[in-house]
């Protein structure tokens, strides 16, 4: 891929986009959303223009589906959304999950058992379609207190398939946690993260790119016709899959290093800048 550009929405290479963009895929937290979880009026207006121009706009997030309904309504986004790092495809219009690719219970139990042995003191949580559940001592709240359940036995978190297993360690370096988690997961699961300190584990092969490919196949859209925007390592597979990858200026260094271009930060309407440029080029 081309080297990343300035934080102004223009790449350092030839600056050219592939013609015929039909879909924009955007991460939420740290990318589309501002730090307080809101969306600027400029960004809402840019999304409206993109949709009116016949370009699909797909939310692609690590969040569970139940936490994006209100966000999608505020942004005017409709159609399909990708949640839980690719484990769920959610129909915003019908308010229902249409595709689920969960982590099998037996794999989850093995991961909890072996990670607890490899990293004594590690604590676990998991996401299902309906709720966030954590073991006693997790010490963090879910996205909404009303959908949170606390269990004494961490194996109870994976008694059934889950859309995502979460693990953190209150003392060990995060890099060590990720390294151990990937070693234990092997080929049976994918380990990534959207924020330092919390490792997120999905079923084998499940990434944002995995689900975006499914959605684009349903819509008859090729990877070359997709622009993807993100900020964290859980976006890397999606950015590599898309025809054009864009990082916001506040992105993780690993994301900045591989993106085709860098737009402004999420606090400075970076996504809106990209969308406005896309529609200007389509008009030309």
C-alpha positions as CSV (number, residue, x, y, z in Angstrom):
1,X,0.0,0.0,0.0
2,X,1.0,3.6,-0.4
3,X,2.6,5.4,2.5
4,X,0.3,7.4,4.7
5,X,-0.3,11.1,4.0
6,X,-0.8,14.3,5.9
7,X,-3.7,14.6,8.4
8,X,-5.8,16.6,5.9
9,X,-7.6,13.9,3.9
10,X,-5.0,13.7,1.1
11,X,-2.5,10.9,0.5
12,X,1.1,11.5,-0.2
13,X,1.2,9.3,-3.3
14,X,-0.7,10.4,-6.4
15,X,-3.7,11.2,-4.3
16,X,-5.9,9.3,-6.8
17,X,-8.8,7.2,-5.6
18,X,-10.0,4.1,-7.5
19,X,-13.0,5.1,-9.7
20,X,-16.5,3.7,-9.0
21,X,-16.6,3.8,-5.2
22,X,-19.9,2.2,-4.2
23,X,-19.5,1.7,-0.5
24,X,-17.9,3.4,2.5
25,X,-17.1,1.3,5.5
26,X,-16.4,3.2,8.7
27,X,-15.4,2.2,12.2
28,X,-17.3,4.1,15.0
29,X,-15.3,4.7,18.2
30,X,-12.2,6.8,17.5
31,X,-13.1,7.2,13.8
32,X,-16.7,8.4,13.1
33,X,-17.6,9.3,16.7
34,X,-16.0,12.1,18.6
35,X,-14.5,11.2,22.1
36,X,-17.8,12.0,23.8
37,X,-19.6,9.6,21.5
38,X,-21.4,12.2,19.4
39,X,-21.3,12.9,15.7
40,X,-20.8,16.4,14.3
41,X,-23.4,18.1,12.1
42,X,-20.8,18.2,9.4
43,X,-20.4,14.5,9.5
44,X,-24.2,13.8,9.5
45,X,-24.6,16.1,6.5
46,X,-21.7,14.3,4.7
47,X,-23.3,10.9,5.3
48,X,-26.6,12.2,4.0
49,X,-25.0,13.4,0.8
50,X,-23.2,10.1,0.3
51,X,-26.4,8.1,0.8
52,X,-28.3,10.4,-1.5
53,X,-25.6,10.0,-4.1
54,X,-26.2,6.2,-4.2
55,X,-23.1,5.2,-2.2
56,X,-23.7,2.8,0.7
57,X,-22.4,3.7,4.1
58,X,-21.8,0.7,6.4
59,X,-20.9,1.0,10.1
60,X,-18.2,-1.5,11.0
61,X,-17.6,-1.7,14.8
62,X,-16.5,-3.8,17.7
63,X,-19.6,-2.8,19.5
64,X,-22.5,-5.3,19.9
65,X,-25.6,-4.6,17.8
66,X,-27.8,-3.5,20.7
67,X,-25.4,-0.5,21.3
68,X,-25.5,1.0,17.8
69,X,-29.3,1.5,17.2
70,X,-29.4,5.0,18.6
71,X,-26.0,6.0,17.0
72,X,-27.2,4.8,13.6
73,X,-30.4,6.8,14.0
74,X,-28.5,9.9,14.9
75,X,-26.2,9.6,11.9
76,X,-29.0,8.7,9.4
77,X,-27.3,5.4,8.5
78,X,-29.5,2.6,7.4
79,X,-29.3,-0.9,5.9
80,X,-26.7,-3.4,7.1
81,X,-24.2,-2.8,9.9
82,X,-21.3,-5.0,11.0
83,X,-20.9,-5.4,14.8
84,X,-18.7,-7.3,17.3
85,X,-15.6,-7.1,15.1
86,X,-17.4,-9.1,12.3
87,X,-19.3,-11.7,14.4
88,X,-22.6,-10.1,13.7
89,X,-24.3,-8.5,10.6
90,X,-27.2,-6.4,11.8
91,X,-30.1,-5.1,9.7
92,X,-30.7,-1.6,11.1
93,X,-34.1,-1.2,9.2
94,X,-35.5,-4.5,10.4
95,X,-33.8,-4.2,13.9
96,X,-32.5,-7.8,13.7
97,X,-29.3,-9.8,13.4
98,X,-29.1,-11.5,10.0
99,X,-25.8,-13.3,10.3
100,X,-24.0,-14.6,13.4
101,X,-20.6,-16.2,13.6
102,X,-20.0,-17.0,17.3
103,X,-17.1,-18.4,19.1
104,X,-17.9,-22.0,20.0
105,X,-18.4,-22.8,23.6
106,X,-15.8,-25.6,23.7
107,X,-13.2,-23.2,22.2
108,X,-14.2,-20.5,24.7
109,X,-13.8,-22.9,27.6
110,X,-10.4,-23.9,26.4
111,X,-9.3,-20.4,26.0
112,X,-10.4,-19.3,29.5
113,X,-8.8,-22.4,31.1
114,X,-5.5,-22.1,29.3
115,X,-5.2,-18.4,29.6
116,X,-5.9,-18.5,33.3
117,X,-3.2,-21.0,33.6
118,X,-0.7,-19.1,31.5
119,X,-1.5,-15.7,33.1
120,X,-2.7,-16.2,36.6
121,X,-4.8,-13.2,37.6
122,X,-6.3,-12.7,34.2
123,X,-10.0,-11.7,34.2
124,X,-12.7,-12.4,31.6
125,X,-15.9,-11.2,30.2
126,X,-18.0,-12.1,27.1
127,X,-20.6,-10.6,24.8
128,X,-23.7,-12.3,23.6
129,X,-26.4,-10.8,21.3
130,X,-28.4,-10.0,24.4
131,X,-26.0,-8.9,27.1
132,X,-22.5,-8.2,28.4
133,X,-21.4,-10.7,31.1
134,X,-18.3,-10.6,33.2
135,X,-16.7,-12.6,36.0
136,X,-16.5,-11.1,39.5
137,X,-13.5,-8.8,39.7
138,X,-13.7,-7.6,36.1
139,X,-13.8,-4.1,37.3
140,X,-15.3,-2.5,34.2
141,X,-18.8,-1.7,33.2
142,X,-20.5,-2.7,30.0
143,X,-21.9,-0.2,27.6
144,X,-25.2,-0.2,29.5
145,X,-25.7,-1.3,33.1
146,X,-29.1,-2.8,32.3
147,X,-27.6,-5.5,30.1
148,X,-24.7,-6.5,32.4
149,X,-24.5,-9.9,34.2
150,X,-21.8,-10.8,36.7
151,X,-20.8,-14.5,37.3
152,X,-18.5,-16.0,39.9
153,X,-17.2,-18.8,37.6
154,X,-15.4,-17.5,34.4
155,X,-16.3,-20.7,32.6
156,X,-19.9,-19.7,33.0
157,X,-19.1,-16.9,30.6
158,X,-18.6,-19.4,27.8
159,X,-21.2,-22.0,28.7
160,X,-22.8,-21.3,25.4
161,X,-21.4,-19.7,22.2
162,X,-20.5,-16.0,22.5
163,X,-19.9,-13.3,19.9
164,X,-16.8,-12.2,21.7
165,X,-14.6,-13.2,24.6
166,X,-12.7,-10.5,26.4
167,X,-9.7,-10.8,28.6
168,X,-7.5,-8.3,30.5
169,X,-4.9,-8.5,33.2
170,X,-4.6,-5.9,36.0
171,X,-0.8,-6.2,36.3
172,X,0.8,-7.8,33.3
173,X,1.9,-5.7,30.3
174,X,-0.7,-5.6,27.5
175,X,1.8,-6.8,24.9
176,X,2.4,-9.9,26.9
177,X,-1.3,-10.5,27.3
178,X,-1.8,-10.3,23.5
179,X,1.1,-12.5,22.8
180,X,-0.1,-15.2,25.2
181,X,-3.6,-15.0,24.0
182,X,-2.6,-15.4,20.4
183,X,-0.4,-18.4,21.3
184,X,-3.2,-20.1,23.2
185,X,-5.8,-19.3,20.5
186,X,-3.7,-20.7,17.6
187,X,-5.9,-21.3,14.6
188,X,-9.1,-21.6,16.6
189,X,-9.7,-17.9,17.3
190,X,-8.7,-14.4,16.3
191,X,-7.2,-12.0,18.9
192,X,-7.3,-8.3,18.4
193,X,-8.0,-5.1,20.3
194,X,-9.7,-1.7,19.9
195,X,-8.2,-0.2,23.0
196,X,-5.0,-0.9,24.9
197,X,-5.6,-3.1,27.9
198,X,-8.4,-5.3,26.6
199,X,-7.9,-8.2,24.2
200,X,-10.9,-9.2,22.1
201,X,-11.2,-12.8,20.9
202,X,-13.5,-13.9,18.1
203,X,-14.1,-17.2,16.2
204,X,-11.5,-18.4,13.8
205,X,-11.4,-16.2,10.7
206,X,-13.8,-13.6,12.1
207,X,-12.6,-10.1,11.4
208,X,-14.2,-6.9,10.2
209,X,-13.0,-7.8,6.7
210,X,-14.7,-11.2,7.0
211,X,-18.1,-9.7,7.6
212,X,-17.5,-6.8,5.2
213,X,-16.8,-9.3,2.4
214,X,-20.1,-11.0,3.2
215,X,-22.1,-7.7,3.1
216,X,-20.4,-6.6,-0.2
217,X,-21.1,-10.0,-1.8
218,X,-24.8,-9.5,-0.9
219,X,-24.8,-6.1,-2.5
220,X,-22.7,-7.1,-5.5
221,X,-19.9,-4.7,-4.6
222,X,-16.2,-5.6,-5.2
223,X,-13.4,-4.8,-2.7
224,X,-12.0,-2.2,-5.3
225,X,-15.2,-0.3,-4.9
226,X,-14.9,0.1,-1.2
227,X,-13.3,2.9,0.9
228,X,-12.6,1.8,4.6
229,X,-11.8,4.1,7.5
230,X,-10.5,3.1,10.9
231,X,-8.1,3.8,13.8
232,X,-7.2,0.6,15.7
233,X,-5.7,-2.8,15.2
234,X,-9.2,-4.4,15.0
235,X,-9.6,-2.4,11.8
236,X,-6.4,-3.7,10.1
237,X,-8.0,-6.6,8.2
238,X,-10.8,-4.4,6.9
239,X,-8.3,-1.7,5.8
240,X,-6.2,-4.3,3.9
241,X,-9.3,-5.8,2.3
242,X,-10.8,-2.5,0.9
243,X,-9.7,-0.9,-2.3
244,X,-8.8,2.3,-0.5
245,X,-7.9,2.5,3.2
246,X,-8.0,5.7,5.3
247,X,-6.8,6.2,8.8
248,X,-7.8,9.1,11.0
249,X,-4.9,11.2,12.3
250,X,-5.5,9.9,15.9
251,X,-5.1,6.3,14.8
252,X,-2.8,3.7,16.3
253,X,0.7,3.8,14.8
254,X,0.3,0.4,13.2
255,X,-2.8,1.6,11.4
256,X,-1.1,4.9,10.3
257,X,1.7,2.8,8.9
258,X,-0.4,0.7,6.5
259,X,-3.2,3.1,5.4
260,X,-3.2,4.4,1.9
261,X,-3.9,7.9,3.3
262,X,-4.5,9.7,6.6
263,X,-7.4,12.1,7.1
264,X,-7.9,14.5,10.0
265,X,-8.6,13.2,13.5
266,X,-12.1,12.2,14.7
267,X,-12.2,15.5,16.6
268,X,-11.7,17.4,13.4
269,X,-14.3,15.7,11.1
270,X,-11.8,13.4,9.5
271,X,-14.6,11.1,8.1
272,X,-16.6,14.0,6.8
273,X,-13.5,15.3,4.9
274,X,-13.2,12.0,3.2
275,X,-16.9,11.8,2.3
276,X,-16.9,15.4,1.0
277,X,-13.9,14.6,-1.2
278,X,-15.5,11.4,-2.5
279,X,-18.7,13.2,-3.5
280,X,-16.8,16.1,-5.1
281,X,-14.8,13.6,-7.2
282,X,-18.0,11.7,-8.2
283,X,-19.4,15.0,-9.5
284,X,-16.3,15.6,-11.6
